[in-house]
Amino acid sequence: MLKKLVGFLLLLVMIALVGCSKEPTSEERFSDYVALWNQQKFAKMYDYLSSDAKKQISKEQFTSRYQKIYKDLQITDLKIGFKKPKKEQDHYTFTASMNSIAGRIKFSQQAKMQEEKQDDNKNWYVDWNTEFIFPKLKEGDTIGVSMTAPTRGEILDRNGTGLAVNGQVYEVGVVAGKLDAPVLAQLASLLKMTPEQITKAVGASWVQTGQFVPLAKVSMNDQERIKQLVALEPVQTRKVNARVYPYGQVAAQLVGYVGAITADELEKLKDKGYTSHDVIGKRGLEQVLDEQLRGTSGVKIVINKKAEGAADVVLAEKPVVDGKDVKLTIDAELQKLVYGELNGESGTAAAMNPVTGETLALVSSPSFDPNQAVLGFSADEWKALQDNPGNPLATRFKLDYAPGSVMKPLTAAVGLEGGAIVPSEAVPVIGKQWQKDKSWGNYFVTRVHAGTDPVNLEKALVYSDNIYFAQAALRIGKDKFVDGLKKFGFEEDLGYPFPLEKSVTGTMGSEIALADSGYGQGQVEMSIVHLLAAYTPFVNGDGNVRKPILLADEQQGQVGKQAAVSAENAGVIAADLRKVVSDPGGTAHAADMAGIPLAGKTGTAEIKQKQGVIGTENGWFIAYNTGSPRMLVAMMVENVQKRGGSQVPVKKVKNVFEKWK
């Protein structure tokens, strides 16, 4: 009995040993190979290759080839699979599917498994060849990627006039081998380059004698410089496609410009289909609307056949999709007129149709030439822009500023709605300075027009009385004042296509801050676009704030804030705004003219660290024609101290209405 038991145990051990030493099947080996492929573990895949395959390609070549191809073609979502056979065999059909830079690539292929001994171990190995990578890819063939750039969409004004268009410039270069020292100096001066930069370009490794070497691009409008350049013997020019900005400085901050994508930009945008060859928007609407404007490059992946007469094989192809044009509500000629009135002053101006909400002009001054930005600034030109005290690179219309007295109609609206202001009620404001009580210390609210007569709302707006509106803000109270301003869109995103800073009320953390806020100082700040929108309840007389729009396909006449003020109170304020201009004592009486009955409000915002210190002043004026209220214009000019304050923009805005027919 014992002998039988021992024999049975020995039999079990032998069976177990046989089971442990069982060799993998061809299916198991191929399944493991496919799993490694899906994980893109190419070095480990190589260990599964047959001896014949390994003679054709080294492990390093195998690994690097797969890695390079998958990287260059931007292969993602790789899926390799095979159908399991009903019985053991040495041939398997596998399927491959992957996303690439040119779209989806799918194929199926036969794989042969070969049983052989490697490193003293007998096993199944993949009889690999280059067609495992892609069908019809033979030894010696190469894979090429060709790109077709899309035509960038143009930016047009409301009338279809181009603000950013696809045009041409001159590419200036020299014939290698014909550039001597005397010409080099002249050429460097004309191209605003250093002789060293030109010498380096001509001496590049790819350059051969007699070859055209491009050096710089020059505007086709720069005819005098082109004439001087082509007079130099080795210089040649050719026309190339480029982005062109017909209105130049007039709309530079609004439209922006384009340039070659940088490595940092590519890192941020690579998931959106951008490549190292792309030109992208760098500023303005070119940047904000880049995805719509740029379109999608056409891409083709091709197997370039080595064999003579063999046709190339297209693996995948994605058609080019041109960018879409963008039409704005801007009127380019009004933009030009408004920019011209600023005449290099540091400031901003905007115009809006108060009925539809359409932005008609959006200006920042001083400015720069976006055409030169595309062509390339020289080091000196770029430094001059950065060092310019007028800061021409700033986009002022997107920024918030202390509004000064153009804020007063909003304070009036909040006060009227809550009963803190009664239009007919005269407030006894005496003297030039006022403080609530001695707790304010040395702080006083100062007004320009000192007097002894009581002041009602009309006079307070006509003469722009700071003390009246400081007292009004205190009567309203902080919470109700902030809530009232929020009805006009403060502390909210306007939903405007061009990103604007949100207008803010500030903390109003003290009585002094609250009083100052009532006449547009303190921490209250507004963008010029929001200022225009905030005045639409008075212009239209319905009390609703129109939503400002910039794109022609946006719905017109949208109400951004419903019933910011009642129609009755809006009418009271509108009547007073007319008197600001028509009354001989009104702060904007200089804008009064026959045939164009303007209404509006002036403002002078003081920019200083503390009371008693002389600071700078920003002058404001916002106005509309009461006889034809289809255009509302606002302007802010910096540094108007000792130059007439708000009278500087008053004259300029008046000129806009006189000249715009």
C-alpha positions, 0 to 999 in steps of 0.5 A: 500500500505504501509503495502504491502511495509513493508511486502515485505521489511521484506521478503527481510530481512528474505531471507538475514538472511537465506542466511547469516546463510547458512552452508558450504557444504561438498565440500567447507569444503574439498576444504578449508582443501586441500588448507591448506594441500597444504600450509602445515598449519598442525595445522589449518588442525587439526581443520577440523578433525572429533571428531573420528579422534581427539580421535586417535591423538592430535593436537601436534602429528598430526602437528609434525608427518606431519612436521617430515615426510615432513622434513625427506623425503625432501618433495617439490612441494606438490600438493593436488587436488580433483575432484569436484562432480556433486552433494553434497556428503560426499565422495571425491577422492583426489590425492597427488603428491610430490617430495621426497628424493627418487623421485616422490610420487603419490597416490589417496585416498578416504576421508569421510566427516562427519557432526557433531557438534563441539564447538556448531557449526554444520559443515562438518569434515574430517574423517582423518586416517593415510592413508591420509599421505601415502596409506597403512600407518596404525597406528603403522607403521613407515616410514624408509629411507635407503641410498645406497652410490655410488662408487666414481669415481676414478682419473686416469693419462693418462695411467690409473694409479690411483691417487685417488682410492677406496681402504681399510684402517684398522679401529682400535678399542677396545673391551669395558670393557677391556681397562685398564690404562697401555694399554690406554697410549700406545694406545693413543700414537700409535693412536696419540690421547689423553687418554681423547679422547679414554676414551670419545669414549669408554664411549659413551652412546651407548657402551655396554660391549664387543662391538667393539668401533672404534677409528681411521683409519690407512693406510694399508701401516703402517704395523709396527704401526698395528703390535704394535697396535694388540699386545695390548690385547683389540685392534682389527682391521677391513678393511673398504673402504676408499679413497686412494692416491697411489702417496701421497705427489707427487700429493696432491695439484693437486688431493686433498682429501675427507672428511665428509661434514660439516654443512656449506658445506651442507648449501651451497650444499643442493640444489644440492642433498647433504646430511649430510651423504655425503663424498665430495672433500675438495681440488684439483680435488676431490673438483673441480670435486666433482659432477662428481666423487661422483655419486648419492646415492640410496634412498628408502622410505619404510613403515615398517609394524607393523603387524606381517607377513605384507610386507613392502611397498616401497613408492619411490625408486631412484637407486644408480648412481656411480660416473664417473672416471676422466682421466687426461693428467698427467703422474704420473711417470713424476709427481713423477720425477719432484716432486722429483727434487724439493726435498722439495724446496718451489716452483712449476713446470709443464710440457706440451706437447706444440703440444697438450696442454696436461699438463703432470705434475703439482707440488707444493712443499713442500706438505702433505700426502692426505692419512693422511688427509682422515684418520685424522690429529692429532692436533699436525700434523695439527698445524705443517702443518699450522706453516710450513714456507714452507707452504705445504698447498699452491697450488703454481701452481694455483698462479700468480708470478712475472715471472722475465726474463722468460717474456723477450721472450714475450716482444721480441715478442710484440716488433718485431710485432710492429717494436719497436725491430729490431733483427739485430739492436744493442742498445748502452747499457753501464754500469751496471745501467741505467735510462731514465733521472733524473726524475727517481730520485734514481731509476735505472734498473740494469743488471747482465752482464755489458759491453760497446758493443752494445746489439742486441736481441740475446745477450739480450736474451742470457745474459738476459739483463734487460736494453735492455728489459726495453728500449724496453718496453718504445719504445713499449709504455704502450697501445701497450705493454698491447695489445700485452701481451693480445694476449698471454692470459694475463688478461684472464681465460684460461678455465682450469679445475683446477681454476687458477689465471689470469695472469695480466699486472698490471697498468703500471702507470708510465714509471718506472713500464712500463720499469720494466714490460719489463723484468718481474718485476713491477706488471706483474704476471703469473701462471706457466701453463700460462707461458707454454702456452705462450711459445708454439708459439716459440716451435711450430714455428707457432705463435699460443698459445696452450690452456692448457688442463688437462682432457684426453677427452678434444680436443687436439691441440686447439688454445687458441690465434691465431697469438700471434706473426708471425711465422717468429718472433716466429722462431727468438725468438726460435733460440735465446732461443736455444743459451741461453743454447748452448752459453757458455755465456748463462744464462742457459748454465749449462743445455747444454748436448750432445744428448738433445739440450735444448732451454729455458730461465732463470729468477730471480724475485726479491721480495722486497718492494723498491729499495735498500732493500735486498729481496728474489728471485724466480728462474725460468727456462723453457726449451724444447728439440728442437730435440724432442719438445714434452715436455716443462718444467717450474720450479720456486724455491723460496728463491734462493738468495745467492744460484745461483739464476736461476741456482737452477731450471736450474740444476733441469730441466736439470735432468728431461730431462736427466732422462725422457726417 
